[in-house]
Every structure is written in C-alpha cells, then in structure tokens.
C-alpha cells in the first residue's frame, strides 16, 4: 500500500511539474510571439495577453502546491524546535488543523466564485472565467490532501520532526 501511494505521489508530482512547465512555456511563447508580431509586422495576437495572464495565475497556484509538497513555504519554528516531542506533536496537530481550515475557506470561496463566473466569458479569449477561479478549487484540494497525509503521519506514527510544520526549517542545517 505504501509503495502504491509513493508511486501515485510521484505520478502526481510529475503531472504538476509538467503543468507548471507547460504554463511557463505557453506564456513565454505567447508573449514572445506577440512582441515579434508587434515589432516587425505592426500586428499582434489580441488574446495573447489575456491568456498569458490566465496561465500565470495557474502557474503560481500550481507552484504553491509544489512548494507545499517540498516544504518550501515560510514557517517560523524557532520555538517549536526547542519543545519536547509531545508538545511538538500537539502544536503540529494544531497548526495542520488551522491550515486545513484556511484551505477549506479557500475551497469554499473558490467553488462559489467558479460557479458564479462559469457563464461569464473573458473578453479577448472567450474562455469561461470559471477556468480562472477553478484554480483555487484545484489548489485547495491538492494542498488539503498533502496536509491530511502529513497529519495522519503525525498522529499515527512517523517522524514529527519532519512534519511538525509546513517547512523543514533549515536553521539546524547551517
């Protein structure tokens, strides 16, 4: 079971990295092409700026998922590192629960905004604005899955040292 979860995790990580790379590549190509067309041909792609903006939003939110998975989000853990293991576990459960609550708020707001804007179209591309707000749904669900897995690891075994916060805290590594 553990091996299957690890393989599934690697597959999702690869998909996430691919989507981030495709977003960056799409933005780069659209902006470059638009610059060339405007500079040399006094023309341009009317929808490229809008689509680049949408791709940027998706790339940032997907990057936040990747950063959470790799424990790269900012965390202040100076006090927590000095506590005994029992207190570390207690505060880890509290902090992960608070993160889950915030992710619920993001999910709820994004879900409502996605459905509210599903019929609205972007002016240049005609893309549903639900596409833009939908990234909050995807991000909150993916981040919640990561946090829940870490919370289970804290509660039912595993190392609290690596899971007590959302970052690894590289202060001891120096």
C-alpha positions in Angstrom: 0.0 0.0 0.0 2.8 2.4 0.9 4.6 1.7 -2.4 1.4 2.4 -4.3 0.9 5.7 -2.5 4.5 6.6 -3.2 4.1 5.8 -7.0 0.9 7.7 -7.1 2.5 10.7 -5.4 5.4 10.6 -7.9 2.9 10.5 -10.8 1.0 13.5 -9.4 4.2 15.3 -8.8 5.3 14.7 -12.4 1.9 15.9 -13.7 2.2 19.0 -11.5 5.7 19.8 -12.8 4.5 19.2 -16.4 1.6 21.6 -16.0 3.8 24.2 -14.4 6.3 23.9 -17.3 3.6 24.0 -19.9 2.1 27.1 -18.4 5.5 28.8 -18.4 6.2 27.7 -21.9 2.8 28.8 -23.1 3.3 32.2 -21.5 6.7 32.6 -23.0 5.7 31.6 -26.5 2.6 33.9 -26.5 4.4 36.9 -25.2 7.4 36.4 -27.5 5.3 35.9 -30.5 3.2 38.9 -29.7 6.3 41.1 -29.3 7.7 39.9 -32.6 4.4 40.5 -34.4 4.0 44.0 -33.0 7.6 45.0 -33.6 8.0 43.6 -37.1 4.5 43.4 -38.5 2.7 46.2 -36.6 0.2 43.5 -35.6 -0.4 41.2 -32.7 -2.5 38.4 -31.2 -5.4 40.0 -29.5 -5.9 37.3 -26.9 -2.3 36.5 -26.0 -2.0 39.0 -23.1 -5.2 37.7 -21.5 -4.2 34.0 -22.0 -0.7 34.7 -20.6 -2.3 36.2 -17.5 -4.6 33.2 -17.0 -1.6 30.8 -17.5 0.4 32.9 -15.0 -2.4 32.6 -12.4 -2.5 28.8 -12.9 1.3 28.5 -12.8 1.5 30.5 -9.5 -1.2 28.4 -7.8 0.3 25.1 -9.1 3.7 26.3 -7.9 2.2 26.8 -4.4 1.2 23.2 -4.4 4.7 22.1 -5.4 6.2 24.4 -2.8 4.0 22.9 0.0 4.9 19.4 -1.1 8.6 20.2 -1.0 8.2 22.1 2.3 9.4 25.4 0.9 6.7 27.6 2.4 7.8 30.1 5.0 7.5 28.9 8.6 8.8 30.3 11.9 9.7 27.3 14.0 12.3 28.7 16.4 10.2 28.0 19.5 8.7 24.7 18.2 12.2 23.2 17.6 13.1 23.7 21.3 10.0 21.9 22.7 9.8 18.3 23.9 8.4 15.8 21.4 4.9 15.7 22.9 4.5 19.4 22.6 5.8 19.3 19.1 3.2 16.8 18.2 0.5 18.8 19.9 1.4 22.0 18.1 1.8 20.1 14.8 -1.7 18.9 15.0 -3.0 22.4 15.9 -1.1 24.0 13.0 -2.1 21.4 10.4 -5.7 21.8 11.6 -5.5 25.6 11.1 -4.1 25.1 7.7 -6.9 22.7 6.8 -9.4 25.3 8.0 -7.8 28.0 5.8 -7.8 25.6 2.9 -11.5 25.0 3.5 -12.1 28.7 3.3 -10.1 28.9 0.0 -12.0 26.0 -1.4 -15.4 27.3 -0.4 -14.7 30.8 -1.8 -13.2 29.4 -5.0 -16.0 27.0 -5.5 -18.6 29.7 -5.2 -16.7 32.1 -7.5 -16.1 29.3 -10.0 -19.9 28.6 -10.3 -20.8 32.3 -10.2 -18.5 33.1 -13.1 -19.0 29.9 -15.1 -21.2 31.7 -17.6 -19.0 34.8 -17.8 -16.6 34.9 -20.6 -13.2 36.7 -20.8 -13.4 39.5 -23.4 -10.5 38.5 -25.7 -10.3 34.7 -25.4 -13.9 33.9 -24.7 -12.7 31.5 -22.0 -15.0 30.9 -19.1 -13.9 32.9 -16.1 -14.8 29.8 -14.1 -11.5 28.5 -15.5 -9.6 31.2 -13.7 -11.4 30.8 -10.4 -11.2 27.0 -10.6 -7.5 27.0 -9.9 -8.4 27.8 -6.2 -10.5 24.7 -6.1 -7.7 22.6 -7.5 -5.1 24.1 -5.3 -7.1 23.9 -2.1 -7.9 20.2 -2.7 -4.4 19.3 -3.6 -2.9 21.1 -0.6 -5.5 19.6 1.7 -4.6 16.2 0.6 -0.9 16.9 1.3 -1.7 18.3 4.8 -4.1 15.5 5.7 -1.4 12.9 4.8 1.1 14.8 7.0 -1.4 15.0 9.8 -2.1 11.2 9.6 1.7 10.7 9.7 2.0 12.8 12.8 -1.0 11.2 14.6 -0.3 7.6 13.7 3.4 7.2 13.5 6.2 8.6 11.5 8.5 11.5 12.3 7.1 14.6 13.9 10.5 16.3 13.3 9.8 16.4 9.5 6.1 17.1 9.8 5.6 19.5 12.7 5.5 22.5 10.4 5.0 23.3 6.8 8.7 23.9 6.3 11.8 21.9 7.2 13.4 24.8 9.0 16.9 24.8 7.7 18.3 26.6 10.8 19.9 23.4 12.1 21.4 22.6 8.7 23.7 25.6 8.8 
